[in-house]
């Protein structure tokens, strides 16, 4: 860091230039000076200047397409620039920033808008639902286009969402006590600003992707924290989880300091459980390092197709229950009667339990011990005797697990299938594969490694996540 530039009128001290009386220097600003970015930082009463190479250019771009991650694609200096918040065909002024993995852009001004652009519901939409700015019909068209590019020459159907807001069963908020200029502000819920580094956007009303009950509970918690005078640096995240069938609502507060929280379950409207966890500041993730408070319920139960599925507060569960149920119905239509089936990445057993009535035997494979316990308890609770879950890593399990399997069900994380799982499938060749994916890019990659053995009999996109570029895709394969 360098001292303040001449003419800043800041009295000096042994620790640096003192700027307490220069209010305009209390703010972080950026000045482009050729290829050098000059950033002023205030720490207490001291001003420091950080000089870095300026990697930002404001240029005029025209969108030529969309990529598989849902960003608009334009070309600058012969290289692709990816911009979230623009629509096909639009022309805009964009800050182009060079990144290790390519060029990204931030919209500064739209010069020529698409006729299919609409006003977003929220000012923070780029941080949660960046496709709020387009007609819903266009959202479906673009998602179908993504699948068509990943799976050329395949007949694809895109299944629309039944709700455009309030559909999520889980939402995670951060916190901020600064405004956009970095000045002190009342503590608020927040999302990280897309393209804004560590900067966070205040959410005075919560988020439209969460239900009214979830937002109301979250705002009640942040009000208690605000009254207590807690700074955002002591807080990590606030997670809310809701059962859409029972209305149960769990509130999970993760904090970075082991302090007393002056908020109880009774202070949170509609909540059935309130849990406070110390979460190590060494990790940005919402991990439980120590339980500081447990009040009320610690699990949720969702009724799906007449089955009661219970899961823990920290377990994986589908974020759009109604759309998930519709996808399972399509799986059922391609599940042979009385088949022996294995489900990898089975979680709390939801898919396997819902399809168990079609199977002679259903085995779930899951790495998280508590989820395995939940799955076996869910089978017992629902009177399902032909299901069992085992705690194994899919890529490390004995390939013999797949011996005699007629059907293999896959619902992996976004990274898709491990290469060792692909190898097992190629060796054991179950007759039918049912593959539900939250990342069609890795799903297409995995299918490319199996397409010499399997053919596609069904490929459908499900809009689990309207207002966002994300979706689930259902791929049903049969042995050639």
Order of alpha helices (4+ residues) and beta strands (2+ residues): beta-beta-beta-beta-beta-beta-beta-beta-beta-beta-beta-alpha-beta-beta-beta-beta-alpha-beta-beta-beta-beta-beta-beta-alpha-beta-alpha-beta-alpha-beta-beta-alpha-beta-alpha-beta-beta
